[in-house]
């Protein structure tokens, strides 16, 4: 179990999948991510109008934290049945069914959707080797806007070879983890 750390659900416990296959984003990292986001000059709208997607969702901690802090809605993607059930229970516990979408799918492939997401959280397993190409695939998909922010949690030593169309706007290291926030170059100059 971990706690929501801010917003209207602050201090509410949410469940996490058992075992070592899922590594929920730590309290320290979630706090850092949302401090960066909520004080960012790179958000093009008020958060209550922004659609979020939590890719490799696991427990759904990042997306649920976003909802707690006032973001409009969140779509959760994970390919594990256990994770999907945990997220479903966490959504129900917070009474957020109307603001959430839950998809059991391989996060290596963008979903077909009419939604356009403002923020994409990526918290893949640290051993994922092809994240740079995965990010490029998502960034060029119909699921994102031109000014979408991509928040990626990775092992500090994992390489990141981003395409020329993306720009790293912030990087922070916490222990063995690193948060990387990226945006399309074409929109960062607006």
Secondary structure, DSSP 8 states (H G I E B T S, - for coil): -EE--SGGGTT-EE---SSSS-----HHHHHHHHHHHHT-TT--S-GGG-EEEEET-TT-HHHHHHHHTT-SEEEEEES-HHHHHHHHHHHHHTT-GGGEEEEES-TTS----S--EEEEEE---TT-S-HHHHHHHHHTSTTEEEEEEEEEEEETTS-----TTEEEEEEEEETTEEEEEEEEHHHHT-
